[in-house]
Amino acid sequence: MIKFFRKIRQKLLSKNKFTKYLLYAIGEIILVVIGILIALQINNQNETKKDKAYETKMLSEINKALDYDLKHFERMIDRLDRLDSVSTTFIDDIHNSKTEFNDTLYDKGYSRWYGLRIGILYQYNPGPFEALKSSGLDKLSNDSLRNSLIEFYDFHFPYNKELVAFADRQYDEDIDDLEAFLSPPFTEEINGKVEVLKKFPKDLYSNIDFLELLRNIRARAQITKNYLNTHTKRMKKVSAQLKKELSN
C-alpha cells in the first residue's frame, strides 16, 4: 500500500500537478488517522477483555467465599435447631410431671445434657471482596451487583455479627450455670474403658432454677437462629446475583 502511494506521488510530482498531489497528501493523512483509530480500537478491546477477565476472576472468588460462608451458617442453624430441640425436650419432661431425671444415654458414655452445651461461631471470609475493593469497585460493570456487594459486606455481615453476638452473649454464663447442676466428676467403666463422667442429680426436674436456665437457653437458641435465618436469606439473594452475572 505504501509503495502504491509512493509511486502515485512520484508520478504527480513529475507532472507538477499540485492539486492532485494535495489530494493525495490528504488521503495519506486520512489513511494514517484511520490506522491510528483502528489501533486504538484494538487496544481498547484488549483492555476491555482484560478488565472483563479480571472482573470475572474476582467475582468467582467472591462467589466461592460466599458459598462456603453460606454452608457454614447453615451448619450453625442446624446446631441451633438441635439446641432448641434438646432444651425443649427437657422443658417438656418437666411439664409432663417427670419428677425424676433419668438419662438412659449415660450408660453409652454420652448424656443428652451435652446437647445443652452447643455453641456457634459467627465467621465469614471478606477477603475476596476486600481485594476487589482495594483495586477499585468501579471495575464492576454491573451497578446493581456492585451496590449489593457493598451493602452486604460493609453493612449486613458486620451488623448481623453484632446482633448474633448480643443474642448469644449469655452462652458462657449459661454453660457455667449448667455445670453447677452437675455432680463432681467420677470414673466409671464403659465398654471396657474407664470414663470420667459428671451426672445430673435425680431431683433435677424439681429445681426451678434449672427450668429457668432451660428457658434462657431455648430463647437464646431461637433468637440467634432467627437472626441467622434472615441473614442466610440475604446471602442467597446476593449469591443468586453473582451467579447470574457470572453466567452472562
Buried (B, 14 or more C-beta within 10 A) or exposed (E): EEEEBEEBBEEBEEEEEEEBBEEBEEEBEEEEEEEEEEEEEEEEEEEEEEEEEEBEEBBEBBBEBBBEBBEBBBEBBEBBBBBBEBBBEBBEBBEEEEEEBEBEEBEEEBBBBEBBBBEBEBEBBBEBBEEBBEEEEEBBEBEEBBEBBBEBBBEBBEEBBEBBEEBBEBBEEBBEBBEEBBEEEEEEEBEEEEEEBEBBBEEBBEBEEBBEBBEBBBBBBBBBBBBBEEBBEBBEEBBEBBEEBEEE
